[in-house]
């Protein structure tokens, strides 16, 4: 059986583009050190509060 974990990283819209609140690479490295495997990044850039969801999984 597998369990899943989601990490939300908010970002702000700017005229020149978007800026993430945290560096997603650091989050992926930290989770990997704890035994989590990165699966996918899902962008919710059209929401009122735009964010990026990182999906992780591991064996239970």
Secondary structure as the mmCIF struct_conf table of DSSP 4:
data_model
#
loop_
_struct_conf.conf_type_id
_struct_conf.id
_struct_conf.beg_label_comp_id
_struct_conf.beg_label_asym_id
_struct_conf.beg_label_seq_id
_struct_conf.end_label_comp_id
_struct_conf.end_label_asym_id
_struct_conf.end_label_seq_id
STRN STRN1 UNK A 2 UNK A 14
TURN_TY1_P TURN_TY1_P1 UNK A 15 UNK A 16
STRN STRN2 UNK A 17 UNK A 20
BEND BEND1 UNK A 21 UNK A 22
HELX_RH_AL_P HELX_RH_AL_P1 UNK A 24 UNK A 33
TURN_TY1_P TURN_TY1_P2 UNK A 34 UNK A 35
STRN STRN3 UNK A 37 UNK A 44
TURN_TY1_P TURN_TY1_P3 UNK A 45 UNK A 46
BEND BEND2 UNK A 47 UNK A 47
TURN_TY1_P TURN_TY1_P4 UNK A 48 UNK A 49
STRN STRN4 UNK A 51 UNK A 59
#
